[in-house]
C-alpha cells in the first residue's frame, strides 16, 4: 500500500473517530468532548464549540503509525505464505 493511501486513511480515521458521538465522549455538566484516542472537538454549555488542533494532529499520527505497522505486518506475513 502506498504512503498516500495511508495518509488519506489516517485522516479519514481521525475525522470519523472525532465525529462519532459514542466513541471517546467525555461528558460533564459544562462540556462534551469528542474524539478518540484524544478529544478533538468540544461543545460547551455556553453554546460555543472548540477545536483542539494539537490533539487532532496527535490523533492523525497515532492512526498513521498504527496503519503503517499493520501494513508492514500484513506484507511480511503475505511474503512468508
Protein Blocks (a to p, Z undefined) as FASTA:
>chain_A
ZZklmmmmmmmmmmmmmmmmkgopacdfkbcceddfbdfbdcdfkopacddfklmmmmmm
mmmmmmmmmmmmmmmmmmmZZ
